[in-house]
Amino acid sequence: MVPPSPSLSSAAPMSHDIHAEAIRRVQKRFSEMTGQEATHLAFAPGRVNLIGEHTDYNGGFVLPLAIEPGIYVAARLSAQGRAKVWSTQQSQSSAEFDVTGKIERGEPAWSNYVRGVVAGMKDAGVAIPGFDAVIDATLPAGGGLSSSAALEVATATLLESLTGTALDSEKKALICQKAEHEFAGTPCGIMDQFAVTFGKRGQLLLLDCRSRERRLIAMRGTDVQLLVINTMVKHELTDGGYASRREDCHEAARLLGVPELRDCSSLELERSRTKLPDRLYRRARHVTTENERTLAAVESLQAGRWEELGGLMYGSHASLRDDFEVSCSELDVVVQAARDLGLAHGIYGCRMTGGGFGGCCIALVRTERAGEVAKELRARYARATGLEPTIFSTAPADGTTVLPLP
C-alpha cells in the first residue's frame, strides 16, 4: 500500500513537525486527484511491538507503542452517495463504491480496509455520507508496523470527523479489527488497532488482550533508544501462515483443556506436554513463555534494567524463530548481527516485531551509540543479504487524531 520510509543513517528520532510536510503533500495530491480542496484530515500512526508477539489472539499480554510514521487520509464530502478513494502508493489506483446500501468487498485489495470500516460504522448506526478521500503515508506496508491497522483507524477517525460523530475509542478499535477479519481476511487480535488508537507520547501500552485492560508504561529517561530495522522483505498475513498459527494455538488450548493459552503457564504446559503433538506443544510453549517474558519486560522497563530487558527480547526472538516458526533468514540476520555487536557497541537486545514472515526488527540501544549501531547493522545486513535496509529510531507517539488543515 505504501512505499518504504527513507533511511535515516544517523538514526535520529523523526521530527515532531513531520506532520507539516506530510499535510502539504496529501493536500496537494488531493487537489490533483479531485480538482478540489480537502476539508478534513485524519492521521493514525503505525505501531511497533516491544515484546508480546502472537499472544493477543490467545488472550495474553502485549507491550506495543505507537510510532511517528503513519497513514494520512484527506477528504471532503460529496453529494453523490458514493465513496471514491485514491491511494497515492498504488500507481494512483482508486476505488469507488456506494455508501447508501450494503458494503461489499471489492477491488483493489487495499480498498477492503476502507470498505470494512465504512461497513462497521454503518452497522454502529453512523449515517455515512458520500465522500472523496486520498490516502498517503510515511509508513512502509508489509513491514510489520501495522500499516493496515493505521489505515483502518485513520479511516474511522476521518468518518467521525466527516459526520460529527464521536465513537467510544474502544468501540472504534473493535470496528477496525472486525474490518480486518471480515473484509481483509486476516483473523488478527486486538493489539494493532488498540495500539494505534490508544498510543500516548512517551508511553508504551501494556494491554491485557482478554479483559482489554490497558496500562500506560513510561519510557523513562533518554539513555536508550528504539531502532526499527526494516528488512525490506514484505510479508502477507492473509496468505495462511498467520491463520494456521492461530488455529494451532486454539487446538493446543482445546487439547490442554483450557479456554485459551493465556490460562496455561509454562510450568503447567511442561506437566501436560504429552497431551500435545510436537508442533502444537512448540506453539503453546511460545505463547506461554512470551506472556511471562512480556510481564517481566514491564518490570525491567520500569526499573531501567536495560540489559535484562534486552535478554528478554532475544529470548522472544528465539521463541518466535524456533517454536512459532514465523521468523525468516533476513530477520535472523539482523538479530544475529545485533548479538554479535552486543553491549560493547551499545546494543542491549533485538527481536523481530510484528506478525513475522519478513518485516522489521526492533533493537534497544544506548542513545549515544544509536547512529553507529544503525550504520553497522545496515552494513552487515547488506553484506549478508544484498538488500539495503531502512533504519529509523522512534519514541512512543500519540495515537490517532484529526489534524488541522492550514
N, C-alpha and C positions, 0 to 999 in steps of 0.2 A: 504494500500500500504506500509506503513512504521510503525515501532514499536514506542511505546511511548518514549519520551525523558526521560533520567534518572531524578529522583527527585533531586532537589537542595535544601536541607534542610536549607542551610544558606541564600538562595535567593540571592546569589552573582551574579552579571552580568556574562553572559557567556564570556569566554576569547576571545579576538580578534584573538588569534592564533588557534582558534577552527578548522580552515581550515586544519592545518597541520596534525592533527590526521585523519580527515575525508579523506584527499587526500591519505594518506598512505593506509587507509582501502579500498577505492574504487579502487586504483591501484592494490592492492593485489587481490581483488575479480575479477577484470577484467582479470588479468593474469590467475587466477584459472579457469575461465569460458571459456576463449578463447584460452589459451595457448600462447598469445602474450602480448605485452606491449601496454598500451593505449598511444595515441599520442595527444589527445585533451581532455580537461576537462572544463565543464561549470557548473556554480552554480547559483541557484536562491533561494532567501530567502522565507520563509513564510511571512505572514503579520498578524498583529493584528489590529483591528479597534478600535480606542479610542471611537468614537461615530459616529453615522450616519448609522444606520443599516436598510437594506431593503429600502433605499432611492435611491440607484443607478439606479435601473431599473424603477424608477419613475422620472428620470431627475433631481434628487436632489443633495444634498451635502453630502460628506463623509470626514472623517478625520482619515485615516489609517496611519500605519507606517510599513516599512519592519522590520523584526526581524532577529536575528542572526542565528537561526536554519534554515535549508533549504534542498534543493534537489541537489545532485551531479550526473552528468551524464558524465561518462568517455567513450571514443570511439576511434576508428581508422577506416580508410577507408577499404573497402573490394572490391574485383573485381567481386563480384557475382551479382550485380544489385539488391541486396536484403538487407533489414534491419533485423538484428537479435538483439533483445533487451532482456536483463535479468533484473529482479527485485530481489534484494537481500532480500527483505522483504516479498516475497510471496512464501515461500518454494522453493526458487531458480527457480521460474517459468519464462518462456520465451515466446516471441512472435516472429514470423518471417513472413515477407511479402515482396512482390515485390514492389520496388520503381519506376519501369520503366513505369508502367501503372496507371490506376485509383486506388486510395487508398480506400479500403472499411473498414467498421467496422469489428471487429473480436474479438477473444478470446485470452487470458484472458481479462476481462473487463478493467483492468488498462491500457492495451496497447492502448486503444482507445484515450487516451490523447496524446500519441506519434503519432499514426496514423493520428489524426486530424491535428496536427501541420505539419506533413510531407505533407499532402494534401494541407494545406493552403499555405505553402511555394512554393509548385509546382504551385499552382494557381497564385501566385505572380510572377511567372517567374523564380524561382530559380531552377536550374538543380540539383536534389538531387541524389548523388551517393549512391552506396551500402555502408553500414557501420555496424559495430558491436558496441553495447553500453551496458553499465552496469549502472543501477540506484541504488544509495544508498542515505541515508537520515539521518538527525538528527532532523527531524520534524515529529510529530505524524500525521497520517492520520485520517480524520473524527473528528478532534478536533476543527474545525472552524478556523484553522490557514492557510488556503489556500494551502494545500499540492497539490491540483490538479492544481491550477494556477502556483505554483512553478515548478511542473513537466513540464507543457506546456512551460513556459517561458525558463526554463533551456534547454529543447529540442530545441526550436527555436534558442537560443543563441549558442548551440552546432552546429546546422546546419549552422549558419552563419560562425562559425569558420572552420568547415569542408570544406565549399565551398568557403571561402574567400569573402563572401557577407556581406555587412553592410546594413541592412534594417533600414528605419526610425523607431525609437523606438516606436512611437505611432502605426505605421502600424503593427509592430511585436506584440504589445499587443493586437491589434484587431484581428490578425490572431489567437492568442491563445484563445481569447474569442469565436471566431467562432468555433474553435475546440471543446470547451466545449459544445456549443449549439448543434452542428451537430453530433459529434461523442460520447460524453459522455451523452448527453441528458439532460443537465441542462441549463435552459434559464437564465444564470447569467447576472448581469450587468457588468460594466467595472471596478469596484473598484479593485477587486483582481489582475487582470492582470496589471493594471496601478500601483498599489502599489508595486508589485513585480518588475516591470520594472523600475520605476522612483524613488524608495526609495533612500534616502540620509542619511548618518550617522548624527545623531543629529537633524534630521528634521522630522516633520510629513508632510503629503501631504494633503492639502485641495484641493479636486477635485470637480469641477462642472461637474456632470456626463452628462449634456446635451451639454454644449459647449466644454467639455473636457479641459477647462482652469484649469491649475494647479498652486498652490502657495505653496511654502515650508514654514512651520511654525516651528521656532526653539523651541526645548525643552530646555528652559533656566534653568541654574543653576543645582546644584547637590543635592538640598534638598528634591527632590521627586524621587521615582522610580515607574516603572510599573511592577506589578506582573501578570504573566499569570498562571491561575489555571486551569489545565486540569481535568475535572470531570471524565474522563475515560469512559464516556458514548458516544459512537460513533453515529454520525448522518449520514444519507444518503439523500442528497439533490435531488437525482434522483428518490425518491420514491413517488413523487407527492405533498408533503407538500409545497415545495418551489414553484412549478409551480402553485399550487392553490392560493397561496398568491399573486403571480404576476397577475393572472387572476382577482382576486378580486380587485386589485388596478386599473387595466385597465378598469374594468367595472364601478368602482366608478368614475373614471375620465370621462367616457362617460356620465354617468348619471348627473354629475355636469356640463357638457358642457365645459370641459377644455381639452387641448391636453394631459396633464399629471398632476398628483397630485402635481408636483412641482409648477404648476400655480395657486394653491389654498392655501391661508393662513389659519391658524387655525380659525381666526375670520370669514373669508368668508365661511368656512366649517360649522361653527355653524349656520350661517344665512341660509344655504341651507340644513340643516340637514334632513328636511322632504323629500328631494329628494331621500334619500338612505335608504335601509333596514338596520337593526341594524348592521349586520356583516360587510357590506361594509362601513358603517359610522365609525365603530371602526377601520377598516383597514386604511381608509383615515385619521382618527384622529391621528393614529400613525405616518403616513408619514408626515403630515403637521407639527405636533409638533416636530418631530425628525429633520426635516430640520431647524427649528428655534433653537432647542437645539444645533445643530451642529455649526451654525454660532455664537451662544452665547458662545459655548465652545472655539472657536478660540480666542475670546476676553479675556476670563478668562485665557486661557493658556498663551497668550502673556503678560498679566499683572501679572502672577504668583498668581492669586486668586484661590488657590487650593481647598479651601472649597466650593467655588462657582462652580468650575468645577466638584467636586465630587457630588454635588447636582444634576447637570445635568446628570451625569452618572446614579445615582439612578433613576432619572426620566425616562431616556431612558429604563432602565431595566423594570420598572413597565409598561411602554407602550408596550414593546415587549411581556411581560407576559400577560397582560390583554386585550389589544386591538388587537395585531397582533397574539397572541397565538402561539408563536414559542419558548417559554422557556420550561423547564421541571423541575421536582421536584428537581433534582440534582443541576441544575444551581441556582434555587431559594434558596436552602440550603446555597450555597456559598455566595450569595448576602446578605441573612439574617444574616449569621454569621458575615460578614463584617459590616453590620449595627449595630449589637449588640456590637461588639468590638468598633467601632466608633472612633471618634477623640482622645479619651483617649488612644487608642492603636496606634495612628498614621495612621488610615485609613481615607482618605478623601472621597472615593467613590468606587463603584464597579458595574459592569454590565456584563451580558452575552455579548459575542462578536462572530461575525460570523453569519452564516445562522440560527443557532438555532437547536432545537430538540436534544440537547446534545452539547458536545464540551467544550469550555473554557469560563471562565470569565476573565475579566481584572480588576485589582484594582490599584488605585492611592494611594500610601502610602509614609509616611515620610521615607527618606533613612535610618536614624539611627534605625528605628524600623522594617525594612523590614524582617530581619531574624526572629524576634519574631512573626511578623504577619504571615509569612509563616508557622511557627510551629503551631501557634494557629489555623489557618484556616484548616491546614491539620488534626489536632486532632478533631476539631469539625465536619468536613465533614466525617471523617472516622466513628465517633460515630453515626452520623445520617444516613449514607448510607451503611456502611460496605465496602466501597470502599476506596482505597488508592489513593489520587490524586497526580499528579506531579505538582510541582510549580517551576517556574523559573522567574527571573527578566530579563528584556530586556531593552535595549536602542534602539532608532531608528537606523537602519542599512542601509548599501548601498544595492542597487538593484542588478539585475543580472549581472554577469561578467564571463569572461573567466579566469580561473585560470591557472597559470603556473604549469607544472609538473616538479618535481625535477629530 
